[in-house]
Amino acid sequence: MENIKDSFNAKGNVVINVIDKSTGEVVEKIENHNLIVKVGRQELIKLLIGQSNLVPGQTTKITKMGIGKGGVANLSTSPFTPVAPVDGDTGLYTPITNGVNDLTSTVTDLNATNPKVTFTALFDCSVVKSLVNECVLLFNDATTIFARYTFKTVSLEQDSNFSLQISWTIEF
């Protein structure tokens, strides 16, 4: 009998575009892999067996993205040195007011060798009004995270004139 090997590895990649609102130009691009956390993997298993019910009466799915300012060890002394997410993360370390948005798009590619889905959300300085250095991909209860990513601090303070477009791809 032939040895059959099966694997199921999900991996994520995050692309953050810092956009100058006055020109529409991408002034900085941050890109790297994220961590699909334990709580997200547990929820995925519940989905597979029909036990996920985060919002009663609704199908559990990823519909939101959140940002915060707890992704670095010390915002005042090391704002450009992110602290890596850990498997036990259950949310943003330091959430910010107006830091959770609905996704602006969800695009799937089921025909690729490795099927994938890309979630995109936009965050504007006129709403966020904060420094930002962490993001999470959230299920529709707006609190259960699927994945977390940390990055060097970006200003989305009121007068920064920037917006962040975050595209998060999960590939299987």
NUVEXZA-720388 format. One record per residue: residue in one letter; y negated, z negated, x of N, C-alpha, C, CB in turn. Coordinates in steps of 0.02 Angstrom, whole numbers, padded with zeros to 5 digits. Each point is the difference from the previous one (the first is absolute). Glycine has a CB too. Layout:
REM residues N
ATOM residuo    npy    npz    npx   capy   capz   capx    cpy    cpz    cpx   cbpy   cbpz   cbpx
ATOM       a      Y      Z      X      Y      Z      X      Y      Z      X      Y      Z      X
...
***
This chain:
REM residues 172
ATOM residuo    npy    npz    npx   capy   capz   capx    cpy    cpz    cpx   cbpy   cbpz   cbpx
ATOM       m  00059  00000  00042 -00059  00000 -00042 -00062  00000  00044  00062 -00061 -00092
ATOM       e -00107  00100  00073 -00063  00007  00036 -00044 -00062 -00010  00006  00126 -00012
ATOM       n -00038 -00148  00065 -00046 -00057 -00007 -00063  00023 -00036  00044 -00053  00106
ATOM       i -00057  00019 -00161 -00059  00016 -00039 -00052 -00053  00015  00067  00058 -00092
ATOM       k -00125 -00036  00109 -00054 -00046  00015 -00057  00012 -00049  00034 -00004  00123
ATOM       d -00056 -00050 -00152 -00055  00005 -00048 -00055 -00047  00023  00078  00031 -00095
ATOM       s -00138 -00011  00086 -00055 -00044  00016 -00055  00009 -00051  00028  00004  00123
ATOM       f -00064 -00057 -00132 -00056  00002 -00046 -00058 -00036  00033  00076  00005 -00103
ATOM       n -00119  00032  00133 -00056 -00029  00035 -00064  00026 -00030  00067 -00011  00106
ATOM       a -00107 -00035 -00130 -00066  00020 -00024 -00049 -00017  00055  00031 -00020 -00123
ATOM       k -00079  00064  00132 -00052 -00015  00049 -00066  00022 -00030  00079  00013  00099
ATOM       g -00131 -00046 -00078 -00065  00015 -00027 -00050  00018  00054  00023 -00077 -00093
ATOM       n -00071  00116  00075 -00053  00019  00045 -00066 -00004 -00039  00077  00076  00068
ATOM       v -00127 -00105 -00036 -00065 -00009 -00032 -00052  00041  00039  00032 -00116 -00042
ATOM       v -00073  00153  00005 -00056  00036  00029 -00063 -00025 -00035  00071  00104  00026
ATOM       i -00117 -00130  00014 -00063 -00025 -00027 -00056  00044  00026  00044 -00119 -00007
ATOM       n -00079  00151 -00038 -00058  00041  00018 -00063 -00039 -00016  00064  00107 -00020
ATOM       v -00106 -00118  00071 -00065 -00031 -00010 -00048  00058 -00012  00025 -00103  00074
ATOM       i -00055  00104 -00134 -00040  00058 -00021 -00074 -00020 -00004  00098  00047 -00064
ATOM       d -00141 -00007  00095 -00072 -00008 -00007 -00019  00028 -00068 -00021  00008  00127
ATOM       k -00003 -00052 -00171 -00014  00021 -00069 -00056  00052 -00004  00037 -00112 -00038
ATOM       s -00084  00111  00085 -00056  00047 -00004  00020  00071  00018 -00077 -00094  00027
ATOM       t  00127  00102  00017  00020  00066  00021  00069  00020 -00025 -00070 -00015  00100
ATOM       g  00110 -00035 -00121  00068  00014 -00020  00047  00009  00059 -00044  00051 -00103
ATOM       e  00019 -00060  00163  00038  00012  00061  00043 -00061  00017 -00090  00077  00042
ATOM       v  00152 -00063 -00019  00043 -00053  00026 -00025 -00017  00069  00101  00039 -00069
ATOM       v -00127 -00100  00078 -00028 -00021  00065  00051 -00037  00043 -00112 -00007 -00054
ATOM       e  00165 -00016  00023  00053 -00033  00038  00065  00004 -00040 -00083 -00078  00055
ATOM       k  00138  00087 -00019  00066  00003 -00031  00044 -00052  00034 -00012  00124 -00030
ATOM       i  00042 -00167 -00010  00046 -00052  00025  00068  00017 -00030 -00092 -00090  00011
ATOM       e  00144  00093  00032  00066  00018 -00026  00054 -00037  00038 -00043  00114 -00032
ATOM       n  00092 -00140 -00006  00057 -00034  00031  00052 -00015 -00054 -00075 -00049  00090
ATOM       h  00131  00021 -00067  00052 -00021 -00047 -00017 -00067 -00031  00086  00064  00066
ATOM       n -00061 -00076 -00125 -00009 -00064 -00034  00065 -00039  00000 -00091  00050 -00073
ATOM       l  00090 -00108  00042  00061 -00039 -00009  00015 -00004 -00075 -00023 -00067  00106
ATOM       i  00082  00090 -00125  00024 -00010 -00068  00029 -00070  00000  00024  00126 -00024
ATOM       v -00056 -00172 -00010  00017 -00071  00004  00061 -00018 -00043 -00121 -00025  00023
ATOM       k  00149 -00033 -00010  00060 -00022 -00035 -00009  00000 -00076  00028 -00070  00099
ATOM       v -00084  00044 -00123 -00013 -00003 -00072  00000  00071 -00030 -00067 -00106  00015
ATOM       g  00041  00155  00021  00000  00069 -00023  00070  00029 -00002 -00113  00014  00047
ATOM       r  00154 -00029  00003  00069  00024  00001  00040 -00033 -00056 -00007  00019  00124
ATOM       q -00005 -00083 -00137  00034 -00035 -00055 -00017  00033 -00067 -00001 -00107  00067
ATOM       e -00062  00124 -00076 -00021  00031 -00063  00031  00069 -00008 -00109 -00064  00004
ATOM       l  00116  00100  00052  00033  00065 -00002  00073 -00007 -00022 -00077  00041  00092
ATOM       i  00111 -00092 -00068  00069 -00012 -00021  00003 -00016 -00074  00029 -00041  00116
ATOM       k -00075  00001 -00140 -00003 -00016 -00072 -00011  00063 -00042 -00045 -00114  00028
ATOM       l  00004  00160 -00002 -00011  00063 -00036  00065  00039 -00005 -00119  00003  00041
ATOM       l  00158 -00002  00013  00062  00038  00000  00051 -00026 -00051 -00021  00024  00120
ATOM       i  00018 -00089 -00134  00049 -00028 -00047 -00031 -00017 -00068  00062 -00046  00098
ATOM       g -00124  00068 -00108 -00032 -00008 -00065 -00023 -00071 -00016  00068  00093 -00037
ATOM       q -00079 -00134  00088 -00020 -00069 -00012 -00074 -00013  00016  00116 -00033  00026
ATOM       s -00153  00083 -00007 -00070 -00011  00016 -00042  00000 -00064  00017  00054  00113
ATOM       n -00057 -00105 -00121 -00042 -00006 -00059 -00063 -00039  00018  00101  00006 -00077
ATOM       l -00138  00019  00125 -00060 -00035  00023 -00053 -00006 -00055  00023  00041  00115
ATOM       v -00030  00012 -00154 -00047 -00001 -00057  00042  00012 -00062 -00100  00042  00070
ATOM       p  00111 -00094 -00111  00042  00008 -00059 -00022  00060 -00043  00021 -00124  00001
ATOM       g  00028  00164 -00020 -00014  00058 -00042 -00022  00062  00038 -00031 -00079 -00087
ATOM       q  00025  00074  00154 -00020  00058  00041  00052  00013  00054 -00122 -00025 -00022
ATOM       t  00130  00087  00040  00043  00018  00055 -00032 -00024  00065  00045  00101 -00063
ATOM       t -00006 -00134  00105 -00026 -00023  00064 -00009  00060  00046  00055 -00113 -00014
ATOM       k -00115  00119  00043 -00013  00054  00047 -00061 -00018  00042  00049  00085 -00079
ATOM       i -00059 -00049  00132 -00058 -00011  00044 -00059  00036 -00031  00073 -00011  00104
ATOM       t -00126 -00026 -00119 -00059  00030 -00032 -00066 -00021  00032  00065  00002 -00105
ATOM       k -00063 -00047  00154 -00062 -00027  00027  00004 -00007  00076 -00021 -00060 -00108
ATOM       m -00038  00054  00138 -00006 -00015  00070 -00053 -00053  00007  00036  00118  00035
ATOM       g -00025 -00163  00013 -00048 -00053  00011 -00022 -00002  00073  00050 -00065 -00093
ATOM       i -00112  00041  00104 -00026 -00008  00068 -00026 -00071  00008 -00030  00123  00006
ATOM       g  00027 -00145  00057 -00024 -00067  00015 -00027 -00004  00070  00082 -00047 -00080
ATOM       k -00099 -00014  00101 -00029 -00009  00067  00038 -00053  00040 -00111  00033 -00045
ATOM       g  00177 -00038  00034  00041 -00048  00036  00050  00033  00047 -00014 -00076 -00094
ATOM       g -00001  00136  00117  00047  00037  00041 -00009 -00008  00075  00005  00080 -00090
ATOM       v -00053 -00121  00110 -00012 -00014  00071  00004 -00075  00010 -00073  00103  00014
ATOM       a  00087 -00124  00048  00008 -00072  00015 -00066 -00038 -00012  00089  00028  00084
ATOM       n -00144  00002 -00063 -00065 -00033 -00008 -00052  00054 -00012  00034 -00098  00074
ATOM       l -00063  00100 -00133 -00047  00053 -00019 -00062  00000  00045  00042 -00007 -00118
ATOM       s -00064 -00052  00141 -00061 -00002  00040  00011  00013  00074 -00045 -00079 -00083
ATOM       t  00104  00060  00110  00010  00010  00072  00045  00059  00018 -00016 -00121  00012
ATOM       s  00059  00142 -00057  00044  00057  00015  00009  00045 -00060  00059 -00069  00085
ATOM       p -00114  00099 -00110  00004  00041 -00061  00038  00065  00008 -00107 -00050 -00033
ATOM       f  00120  00070  00095  00034  00064  00011  00072 -00008  00023 -00111  00049  00028
ATOM       t  00138 -00110 -00034  00068 -00013  00021  00041 -00024 -00060 -00039 -00029  00117
ATOM       p  00073  00076 -00151  00039 -00019 -00060  00060 -00044  00018 -00037  00106 -00055
ATOM       v  00055 -00149  00009  00061 -00040  00005  00053  00036 -00041 -00064 -00110  00016
ATOM       a  00121  00123  00013  00052  00038 -00034  00025 -00035 -00063  00034  00048  00111
ATOM       p -00022 -00010 -00164  00031 -00029 -00060  00069 -00028  00017 -00065  00081 -00074
ATOM       v  00089 -00127  00033  00067 -00027  00009  00040  00009 -00064 -00042 -00084  00084
ATOM       d  00108  00083 -00078  00044  00014 -00056 -00011 -00047 -00060  00082  00043  00082
ATOM       g -00103 -00105 -00068 -00010 -00048 -00054 -00067  00004 -00035  00076 -00072  00062
ATOM       d -00119  00120 -00043 -00065  00007 -00033  00009  00011 -00075 -00050  00047  00106
ATOM       t  00008 -00081 -00145  00005  00007 -00073 -00067  00023 -00031  00088 -00088 -00001
ATOM       g -00137  00101  00043 -00065  00023 -00026 -00049  00009  00057  00022 -00059 -00107
ATOM       l -00083  00071  00089 -00054  00004  00049 -00011 -00070  00029 -00055  00098 -00061
ATOM       y  00040 -00102  00126 -00015 -00065  00029 -00066 -00027 -00025  00066  00031  00102
ATOM       t -00116  00014 -00105 -00066 -00020 -00025 -00025  00053 -00048 -00026 -00064  00107
ATOM       p  00043  00058 -00171 -00024  00049 -00050 -00076 -00002 -00005  00108 -00012 -00064
ATOM       i -00136  00067  00042 -00073  00003 -00011 -00013  00018 -00073 -00020  00034  00121
ATOM       t -00038 -00055 -00145 -00020  00017 -00068 -00004  00076 -00006 -00065 -00108 -00011
ATOM       n  00088  00134 -00044  00001  00073 -00012  00043  00038  00051 -00114 -00010 -00050
ATOM       g  00166 -00023  00075  00041  00031  00052  00066  00029 -00024 -00051 -00079  00075
ATOM       v  00062  00083 -00141  00060  00031 -00027 -00021  00058 -00044  00065 -00109  00004
ATOM       n -00039  00169  00012 -00017  00060 -00038  00063  00033 -00027 -00102  00016  00070
ATOM       d  00094  00020 -00125  00053  00043 -00025  00007  00058  00049 -00022 -00032 -00121
ATOM       l  00081  00060  00126  00011  00059  00042 -00040  00058 -00029  00115 -00041  00034
ATOM       t -00142  00083  00010 -00035  00060 -00023  00049  00059 -00006 -00107 -00041  00053
ATOM       s  00163  00037 -00016  00052  00052 -00007  00067 -00026  00026 -00088  00089  00012
ATOM       t  00140 -00059 -00039  00069 -00012  00023  00033  00068  00003  00006 -00117 -00051
ATOM       v  00016  00136  00111  00030  00066  00010  00070 -00009  00029 -00114  00053  00019
ATOM       t  00164 -00022 -00052  00069 -00004  00024  00022  00067  00029  00024 -00089 -00086
ATOM       d  00021  00085  00134  00033  00059  00027  00074 -00016  00002 -00102  00034  00070
ATOM       l  00137 -00014 -00123  00071 -00014 -00006  00043  00053  00033 -00024 -00059 -00105
ATOM       n -00005  00114  00126  00037  00055  00031  00004 -00005  00075 -00034  00070 -00095
ATOM       a -00004 -00114  00125  00000 -00008  00072  00068 -00027  00023 -00125 -00019  00001
ATOM       t  00143  00030  00062  00061 -00029  00027 -00001 -00075 -00010  00008  00092  00085
ATOM       n -00065 -00122 -00072 -00010 -00071 -00014 -00051 -00005 -00056  00027 -00034  00120
ATOM       p -00003  00023 -00182 -00046 -00004 -00057 -00054 -00052  00012  00092  00037 -00077
ATOM       k -00151 -00024  00050 -00055 -00047  00012 -00049 -00001 -00058  00011  00020  00123
ATOM       v -00050 -00073 -00124 -00053 -00007 -00049 -00062 -00024  00038  00082 -00026 -00095
ATOM       t -00140  00054  00076 -00063 -00021  00031 -00046 -00027 -00053  00012  00087  00090
ATOM       f -00035 -00149 -00078 -00047 -00034 -00045 -00068  00001  00033  00092 -00074 -00048
ATOM       t -00145  00088  00010 -00068  00002  00027 -00046 -00042 -00043  00021  00115  00049
ATOM       a -00067 -00150 -00015 -00051 -00038 -00036 -00065  00005  00040  00086 -00081 -00049
ATOM       l -00142  00072  00015 -00066  00004  00030 -00037 -00066 -00010 -00003  00126 -00019
ATOM       f -00028 -00150  00072 -00039 -00062 -00002 -00070  00016  00025  00103 -00072  00017
ATOM       d -00155  00052 -00055 -00069  00017  00015 -00039 -00062  00019  00006  00097 -00080
ATOM       c -00051 -00090  00130 -00039 -00057  00024 -00045 -00030 -00055  00002  00052  00113
ATOM       s -00024 -00012 -00160 -00044 -00026 -00052  00036 -00048 -00048 -00067  00105  00008
ATOM       v  00134 -00102 -00007  00041 -00044 -00042  00032 -00056  00042  00022  00097 -00078
ATOM       v  00004 -00079  00136  00037 -00047  00042 -00045 -00052  00033  00084  00090  00020
ATOM       k -00137 -00067  00014 -00050 -00044  00031  00031 -00051  00048 -00070  00015 -00101
ATOM       s  00113  00009  00147  00034 -00046  00046  00026  00038  00061  00032 -00073 -00097
ATOM       l -00014  00035  00148  00039  00027  00055  00072  00006 -00025 -00077 -00051  00090
ATOM       v  00115  00098 -00063  00068  00013 -00023  00045  00012  00060 -00043  00049 -00109
ATOM       n  00104 -00078  00108  00047  00012  00055  00074 -00009 -00021 -00090 -00037  00079
ATOM       e  00103  00036 -00143  00069 -00003 -00024  00004  00035 -00067  00021 -00109  00062
ATOM       c  00039  00136 -00076  00010  00031 -00066  00073 -00011 -00021 -00090  00087  00023
ATOM       v  00100 -00085 -00089  00067 -00008 -00029  00010  00052 -00055  00000 -00124  00027
ATOM       l  00061  00143 -00035  00021  00043 -00055  00029 -00045 -00053  00022  00101  00078
ATOM       l -00047 -00097 -00140  00016 -00048 -00052  00036  00032 -00060 -00098 -00066  00036
ATOM       f  00144  00027 -00064  00030  00020 -00064 -00051 -00011 -00056  00116 -00028  00043
ATOM       n -00099  00049 -00103 -00049 -00001 -00055 -00017 -00069 -00027  00044  00110 -00029
ATOM       d -00014 -00163  00055 -00023 -00067 -00018 -00060 -00021  00042  00117 -00031 -00033
ATOM       a -00136  00073  00081 -00059 -00009  00044  00006 -00060  00047 -00068  00052 -00089
ATOM       t  00128 -00081  00095  00009 -00056  00047  00062  00008  00044 -00057 -00072 -00082
ATOM       t  00109  00106  00058  00061  00008  00040 -00009  00059  00047  00071 -00049 -00093
ATOM       i -00064  00036  00159 -00011  00053  00048  00066  00035  00018 -00099 -00062  00046
ATOM       f  00092  00125 -00029  00056  00039  00025 -00004  00005  00076  00006  00065 -00108
ATOM       a -00066 -00054  00133 -00010  00009  00072 -00068 -00026  00020  00077  00100 -00001
ATOM       r -00084 -00116  00067 -00063 -00026  00026 -00015  00034  00066  00018 -00111 -00057
ATOM       y -00083  00121  00070 -00022  00032  00062 -00064 -00035  00023  00052  00111 -00033
ATOM       t -00059 -00122  00098 -00061 -00029  00028 -00030  00050  00050  00044 -00119 -00015
ATOM       f -00110  00116  00022 -00035  00048  00043 -00064 -00031  00026  00050  00096 -00063
ATOM       k -00081 -00064  00112 -00063 -00026  00026 -00052 -00002 -00055  00027  00045  00115
ATOM       t -00073 -00092 -00109 -00049 -00011 -00053 -00047  00059 -00009  00006 -00121  00026
ATOM       v -00016  00138 -00090 -00045  00053 -00021 -00051 -00031 -00047  00089  00091  00013
ATOM       s -00152 -00071 -00006 -00051 -00027 -00045 -00005  00040 -00064 -00063 -00040  00100
ATOM       l  00076  00005 -00155 -00015  00027 -00066 -00052 -00045 -00033  00118  00049 -00012
ATOM       e -00163 -00076  00055 -00054 -00041 -00026 -00049  00045 -00037  00014 -00083  00095
ATOM       q -00053  00053 -00138 -00045  00035 -00046 -00039  00056  00034 -00008 -00105 -00066
ATOM       d -00020  00092  00124 -00044  00049  00033  00036  00045  00049 -00092 -00082 -00013
ATOM       s  00158  00080  00015  00036  00041  00050  00001  00074 -00016  00070 -00099  00022
ATOM       n -00075  00117 -00085  00002  00069 -00024  00068  00033  00014 -00122  00007  00020
ATOM       f  00175 -00047 -00018  00067  00026  00011  00045 -00012 -00060 -00014 -00019  00123
ATOM       s  00065  00060 -00127  00055 -00013 -00046  00064  00009  00039 -00067  00039 -00102
ATOM       l  00121 -00070  00077  00065  00007  00031  00046  00037 -00048 -00015 -00106  00067
ATOM       q  00046  00158 -00042  00052  00034 -00038  00065 -00018  00035 -00077  00097 -00039
ATOM       i  00121 -00133  00003  00063 -00021  00029  00056  00040 -00032 -00045 -00116  00023
ATOM       s  00084  00150  00019  00059  00038 -00023  00061 -00033  00031 -00066  00110 -00012
ATOM       w  00113 -00128 -00031  00058 -00039  00021  00062  00038 -00019 -00062 -00109 -00014
ATOM       t  00099  00133  00064  00060  00039 -00013  00063 -00041  00013 -00062  00104  00030
ATOM       i  00107 -00105 -00078  00064 -00033  00007  00053  00056  00000 -00040 -00109 -00058
ATOM       e  00081  00110  00111  00049  00054  00009  00070 -00031  00004 -00085  00072  00060
ATOM       f  00133 -00039 -00092  00068 -00025  00000  00046  00048  00037 -00021 -00058 -00108
***
